[in-house]
Amino acid sequence: MVKKQAILEKLLNIIPGFHGYRKKEYIREDDKLIREYMVRILTDAIRDLEEVLAYLAEYDFNTAERFDSVLRELRLITDKIRWAEHGYAPHYNIVKIQEKDLDKIREVDAGLVDDVEKLREFIASLKNDTMLGNPVRDKIRDAFQFIANIRKGLLEREKIVRGWISASEEK
């Protein structure tokens, strides 16, 4: 069965225009996998931040309230990533995503993955500090900065996907 599919795929790649269609489908699948990976990391970070709030509520309720707003922002960006538009435009779409745009989207996604992983590490260290009863009030600004970096990447990605900017227009 696998051998037949491989032969069929080779034949389909020979058909004019179909190879480009198939390539865009692969890019679309890759994009979905990358976003699912980021959502999984952020979901773990949310779970850890919820534990941070539980620990903080025991010894520093004011800081716990401030980190609760971080948690809300974190949930919001997780949903934005989960439901973000993918790097693909159907044939009938007004905005056509060009090859350079797809490369730029991948570059932005790579930056987003880095930012998400850094946020996850930050929240893991925050969890360790709160478990030890260490003060973490001064880390609120850092948490919001991580989230701001992710928001910036999401905005840049959205601009490219919607055709508001083109990769050739960028510096």
Disulfide bonds with the S-S distance in Angstrom:
none
